Each structure stands twice: as structure tokens, then as C-alpha cells.
Amino acid sequence: MKTALKVVIAIVLAAAIGFGSFVVYKSSQGISYDIESAEQIQSDVEIVAEDADSVTIKKKSDGDFRVVMFTDTHLKGDKELDNITVTNMVKNIKEQQSDLVILGGDNVTYGFNKKRNVQLAELFEKLGVYWATVLGNHEGDGFLSYGRQDVIKLFASYEHCLVKEGKEDVDGNGNCTINILNADGTLREVFFLMDSGDYMTDESKAEYGVTDEDEVYDGVKTSQVNWYKEKHDAIEAEYGEFKSITVVHIPIYQAEREYADGDFLYGEKREGVCESGFDAGLFDAMKEKGSAQAVYFGHDHVNNFGVMYEDILLSYIQPSGYGAYNMQSKFDAPENEWIQGCTVLDIKADGTYTAERIFNHQ
């Protein structure tokens, strides 16, 4: 009996080791894109001030300030798919002559992810473009994964990354603002970057009155809303009234509940909105402070619509990755119906902006 048990254990261990080796091999791979081949982009943007939870940059010339946003790249160690994703990112960044790149979260996924995070940061350094990111729900959720706080700390150490670690007494990692100045020093736009977390803990459910015992997506919490208000007041005290855009990964509570299915300004809803499971008051704070033009988010890979709610745009960033579920894997859609790409914002001197959705297949 003991001998038989030992044999069973040996077989199970052998299978586990074999499977584990496969997982390690797949997910520990770096990005296959040739980073050294990336050519530097000429930029006239410079950093003029920074602190623990904000950075102020200035465009030295007149004209629009161009922000290119990607989301859900899901760089997971698959050589072919990661290469397609990164190749298209670099192509878009160059073609759009980006002043700033913002990533909408779920950038690097799966375990053993440090190498890919380092390579992603080094790619932006090679391009010489300023960039920032919010965290998605899949950052740090794989086996031996580089944690959420570690990812932000790593990125913040790079010269061209504008993200800050944020204040310790505020929930999440990387809550910060990017303040964009015109050549004359006036404030053009403020981006609020906020960590929407991953999944609600039992403590959070109790705090926000969520009774669902199943897995519930997290969201911006009360301490972050208070931070938003305080930061808003400080910026307004220095520059006067301004316009702002907020970027999170998980759609805010209102994104699913506050519109009719047909009230889209653009795009389509092809799956349910997997929004935050509670409302800590971020949208109300935006209404109260009065600067908010839009909230951009990712998370749902086949949705790409925008809707205006109480004069604030709630919009998906155009999904960008080929390594997670998408139009092909979910609907077997032909390539001319794929929606991977990016969202481009051209911000005027007065903070108003126009937006364009770029599709990689076009």
C-alpha cells in the first residue's frame, strides 16, 4: 500500500514539475520585440516640476499636445502575440508623433513578469517619449509575479516615466497627476491617474456594503476620492480654473448603470461592462469640482464605446493587445473587424480636445 502511494505521489510530482516547467518557460520569456531597433522620437516636452504625487511638464512649442493611449496590452510571454502588440504600439507612437503615452492597465500579465516590465520601460526610454500608466486588475496576479507596488516603483525609476508612487495614506499604487503646461506657462490640462485595484477584499465589501459573496471587481476608494479633491484644490489654487481627464483601468460604477444601450457617441458594446462593484463617490467629486471632461478606462477588450453622462464623457480606450481575448477569439471575427489600436487626444491650449480612435488593421 505504501509503495503504491509513493508511486502515485511520484507521478503527481513529475506531472507538476513538467507542467510547472512549461508555465515558467512560457511566462518568464521577455518581449521578443527588438528594442534596440527602436528609433528615438524628437520631442519638445520637458519636465519642469515634480513631487510625490504629481509631475508638471511643458510643451515648449505652440500647437496641440498629443496624447496616445493604449490599454490591455497583456504582454504575457508569448513571442508571436507580444511582438504583434508591441510592433503596433511602436508604429502608432511614431506615426502619431506622441507628446505623451498613457497605458490604461493590464500592460504586463502572467507570472515571472519582471523581465517584461523592465523591457517595456526600456522600450519607452529607447523611444525617448514620456509615458505613464495606471494599473489593471491583472498586474501582479501571476505565480511569482512582480507585485503592483513593485511595478509602479520600477516604472517610476525610469527617466521618461511620469508616474509617481503616490502618497502612502491613499489606497492603491500610482495615484498621481500629470499637469501639462503651455509654452507660456499656463495650465493646459491635468490628467488624474488613479489605481482602480483588482478584486474587492472581504473588508472592502463590508465597508462599501457589497453583499455578493462571489468575486467582485474593485474600484477607486474613499481615500482616493479625498485625494482627488485635495489635489484638485491645490492645482486650482496655483493655476486657477482648469480642465481635466481621469484615467482608471476598471470602468467606474456609472459606466454600466447610467445610460441606455443606444446612447453611444461612438463605438459598440459587445459584452457586459465589468465595472467597479461599488461607488465611493468619484463621479460626484468630479461633478463637484467642475473640471472633468472625461473618464477613460479599459478592462473589457471588445467594448470601445463612449457615452456622455451629465456632461462628462465615459469612454473606453481603444484596446491594444493581441494576447488576451479579443474580437477574433471571442467572435471569430475577420481581421477587418478587429478593434485593436489606440486612442489619440489632441489637446488645445485652452484644455479642450478632440479624440480619434486608431484601428491597427486600417
JOHUBEL-V58041 format. One record per backbone hydrogen bond with DSSP energy under -1.0 kcal/mol. CO is the residue of the C=O (numbers start at 1). NH is the residue of the N-H. Records with the same first field share a line. If there is no record, write none. Layout:
CO: NH, NH
//
This chain:
1: 5
2: 6
3: 7
4: 8
5: 9
6: 10
7: 11
8: 12
9: 13
10: 14
11: 15
12: 16
13: 17
14: 18
15: 19
16: 20
17: 21
18: 22
19: 23
20: 24
21: 25
22: 26
23: 27
24: 28
33: 35
34: 37
35: 38
44: 60
46: 58
49: 56
52: 166
53: 177
54: 51
55: 179
56: 48, 49
57: 181
58: 46
65: 347
66: 99, 100
67: 345
68: 102
69: 343
70: 104
71: 320
75: 109
78: 82
79: 83
80: 84
81: 85
82: 86
83: 87
84: 88
85: 89
86: 90
87: 91
88: 92
89: 93
90: 94
91: 95
92: 96
93: 98
100: 68
101: 132
102: 70
103: 134
105: 72
106: 74
107: 75
113: 117
114: 118
115: 119
116: 120
117: 121
118: 122
119: 123
120: 124
121: 125
122: 126
123: 127
124: 128, 129
127: 41
130: 101
131: 162
132: 103
138: 141
142: 145
143: 112
147: 151
148: 152
149: 153
150: 154
151: 155
152: 156
154: 157
155: 158
158: 161
160: 131
165: 174
167: 170
176: 193
177: 55
178: 191
179: 57
180: 188, 189
181: 59
182: 185
186: 182
189: 180
190: 245
191: 178
192: 247
193: 176
198: 218
201: 205
202: 206
203: 207
204: 208
205: 210
216: 200
217: 277
221: 225
222: 226
223: 227
224: 228
225: 229
226: 230
227: 231
228: 232
229: 233
230: 234
231: 235
232: 236
233: 237
234: 238
235: 239
236: 240
243: 190
244: 293
245: 192
246: 296
247: 194
249: 298
251: 276
252: 255
254: 258
260: 263
262: 264
266: 306
268: 304
273: 275
281: 285
282: 286
283: 287
284: 288
285: 289
286: 290
291: 244
293: 313
294: 246
295: 315
296: 248
297: 317
298: 300
300: 303
305: 316
306: 265
307: 314
309: 312
312: 309
313: 295
314: 307
315: 297
319: 341
326: 330
327: 331, 333
328: 332
334: 337
335: 338
340: 360
342: 358
343: 69
344: 356
345: 67
346: 354
347: 65
348: 351
352: 348
354: 346
356: 344
358: 342
359: 362
//
